[in-house]
């Protein structure tokens, strides 16, 4: 019997990505556990930012670097603090926020994590290359496309039965521009949204 998720094609894109994510996270957690390390795969993006940072980071600063939601980063930092892997200090430039950095325990753990991350990098390259040699770039382009024009904005075009012809309003200019970029980028010979953004910069 065929998997119904595979039968419905693009409609199940989100479900397929979620299944892949769960498999990677479950497998990763097992690797850490078998190595005797108290670490979760879900912590990696935040932990990696802190490991590579030369100075303490704000929650918003971390959020901007990994494109996670603010609440997700905050929860991960809270978990890391509970394990004594990070320390937090009051932000001297903004008393309402705090700065996060790896604690001495976090630095010791990092030395054990780095060889595992190197092995993960090689294994995951094989995993993604098995699907498509350009898989990571494909996922990046999909993400960029949804950044330019969200799913709900795209759906309005298909679900709205009433169409009105009028001049655009100023607050609609940005959405219209994103829609034009998205549409033209699908045509042969036209640059992708990311390439167009790079040319503007």
N, C-alpha and C positions, 0 to 999 in steps of 0.2 A: 504494500500500500504506500502510495506517495505521501510525503509530508505535505499537509495542506499549506503550511507556511511557504514552502518552495513553489507550490502551484500558483499562488496569487501574485508572484513576481514583485514589482516595485511597491505594491501595497503593503508588503511585509518587510520593507527595508529597515524600519526601526526595530522590528522584532528580531531580524537577523543580526543586526549590529549589537543588540542587547545580549543575544545568545553568545555571540563571539566574546563580548566583554566579560560575561559571567564565566565562560570557560577559561579565559586568560587569567581572570582574578582568582578563581578557584585553584587553578594549577600553580599560580604564583605563590599563593598562601601556603600550599603544600610544600613548595620548594623551601620557603623560609622556615617552616616548621621543622622539616627534615634536617635543615642545617643548624637547628637549635637556636634560631634567632627569633626574638619577639618583635616581629614586624609584619605589617599588612600591606598587600599590594595597593590598596586604596590610599595609603599614606604617601606613596612614591612621589607624585608630582610636587606636593608641598615640601616634602623632605628634601627632594633634589634641589629645589630652588634655594632652600636654606643652606644646603651643603655647598652650593656654588656661590653663595652671596658673601661678599667681603664685609658686609655690615648688616645689622639687624633689619628685618623687613616688617612693614606694616601688613595687616591682613589684606588691605586693599592693594598693596603693592604685589603681594603674592597672587592675589586674584587676577590682576591684570596680566601677569606673566604666564599663567596657565589657562586662562579663560574658563575657570570654574566659577560657580556662583559664590557670592560672599558668604552665605550661610554654610555652604559645603566646606570652604576653606576654614571657616571659624570652627566648625565641628571637628575637622581633622586636627587642627592645632590644639584643640581642647583634649583630644585623645592622646596626642603626643606629649602634651604637658602632664597628663595623668600618668604616663609611663616615665616621666622625668627625662624625656629626650629633647625637650626644648625648654627655654626659659623666656620669660616675658618681663619687659620693663616698660615703664610709662614713657610715651613718646615725648621728648622734651619740646618739640615744636607743636604738639597738639595733645594737651593733657587728657583729652577724651578718648584717645586711642593708645594702643600699646604696640611695642616693637617685639618681634619674635626672632630668636636665633637658636642654633643648636646648643644644647647644654654640653658639659664635659662628657656625660654619658652618651649623648647623641653623637658626639665626635668619635668616641670609641666604637660605637655601633657602626658608624660610617666606614671605618676601616675594614669591617667584616662584610659590609654590604657591597662595596665597590667591586670585588671580584665576581660576585653573583650577578651584579648588574651587567658586567662585561659579557658574561655567559648568556644572560637573557638577551642581550642585544644581538648576538650571533644566532641564537635559536629563533627569535622573533623575526629576524630577517628571512630565515628559511620559511617560516610559517606564512609570512605575507607574500614572499616571492612565489610561493606555491599557488596563491590565488591570482596574482598579477605582479610582474616585476616593478610596476609603478604604483603599487597599492597605497603606500603611505602618502604619495602625492595626490592620488585620486581622492582619498579621504580628506586631505587638506583642501582640495578644490570643492568637494561637496560642502564642507564646513564653511568655506568662504562664500559659496553660493547662497547658503542659508543666512549668512551674516548680511549679505547684500539685500536679500528679499526673503522674509520669513515665510514659513509654510502657511500660516494663516492669511498673510497678504496674498500669496499665490492662489489660495483657495477662493478668495473673494471673487476673483475673475471668473471662476467656473460656477460658483454657486449663486451669484447675484443675477436674478432673472431680468432685472430692470436696468437698462443702460441709458444714460443721459449724456448727450453731447453738449459740453460747455467748456469754457476756459478754465484752466487749472487754477486752483487757489494757491497762494504762497506756501501754505503749510503742507501742500501736496507735492511740491517740487522735488523734494528729496526722494520720496517713494517712487515718483515717476522716473526719475533719473536711474534709480536702482533697477526698476523694471526694464528700462531700455537697455541698460548694461547687460542684464541677465538674458534678455531676448537676443540681442545682437551677438553675444558671446557664443551662442549656440550655432551660429552660421559659420560655414567654412571660410577660413581666411581672416576671421575677426579674432582679436586677442581675447583671452579669458579675463574674467573680472579682476583677478589678481595682477595680471599683466597690465591691464588698463590702469589699475591703481598705482602700479610701479611707475608708469609713464607720467602720471600726474605729479607724483612725488619727484 
